[in-house]
């Protein structure tokens, strides 16, 4: 009798925990917004005079410019990215064409 009760309890438990698998037919849509930024290399000698003046100022005089890029964002705003190096340390500065540093 104990075996019958245990078997019935086991079957009842197994029936309650059965897995119900359904195939999903819905479609999911993934939207990706592309960042529209163009980065054009610029020769260091071709940088605007205001940018050159900022790079020569006391704040940045110990840094050596290694590369420069004109960056144009999707909203048509633009700035110069100047990669600089001091000993083993490297950094990138963002400057407007008027020579103001962008944070």
N, C-alpha and C positions, 0 to 999 in steps of 0.2 A: 504494500500500500504506500509506503514511503517513497518507493521508486516512481510510482505513478504520479504522486503529488509533486515530487521534485521534477519529473519530466514535464509535467503540465506547466509548472512555474517557469521552467527553462524555456519552453516553447512560447509562453506568453511574453516573457521578457524579450526573446529574440524577435517576435512579431512587432513589438513596440519600437524596437531599435532598428528596424529595417531601413535601408537607404532608398530614397526615392530620387532617382536620377532623371532629369528632363533635359532634353537638348534645348539650348538657347537659340532662338531664331532672331533676336533683336540685333540690330546693327549699332555699333557705337562709332561716333565721329570724333576724330582728334583734330583740333585746329592748332596749327603752329604759326606763330607770327614771326616772320623773319626780321631780324634786326638789319635795317638798311643803312649801314655805315660804310662809307668808302674811305679807304686809307691810301693816299697817294704819296710815294716817296718824294722828298724835296731835298735838293742839294743844300748843304749848310750855308754856302755862300749866297744862295737865292732866298734866304729867309728875309722877311721884312726888317727894316732898320730898327723898329721898335722892339722886335723880338731879340735881335742881336744885342741891343742896349741892355735889355733885361738880363740876358745871359752873361753880360760883362759886368753886371752890378756886383757890389760887395757880397751880396747874399749867395750868388752862384759862381763867383770868380774861381773858386777852387775846383769846380766841376768842369769836365771837358765834354763838350757835345760830341756824340758819336754818330747819331742818325737823326733825321727829322722827317716828319710826315704831316701832310695836310689831311685832316680828318673832317669829313662832311657827313653830318647826321641826316636822318630821314626828314627832320623838320627844317632842313637847309641851313642850320647853324653850323659854323665851322670854327676849328681851332687848330693850332699846331701842336703836335706831340713831339717833344724833343727828348731823345734818350741821352742821358748824361752818365758820366762815370767819374768816380773819385777813388783812386787806389783800387781796391777790390769791390767797392760798393757801387751798385748801379741804381738808377732811378729814371723815371719818366716824368717830364714836366708837361703840363697842358697850358698853353699860352694863347691868348687871343692875338689877332693881327696887330692890335694896339700895344702888345707886350704885357698885358695884365695876366697874372697867374690865376688859373681856374682851379679851384679845390676839387 
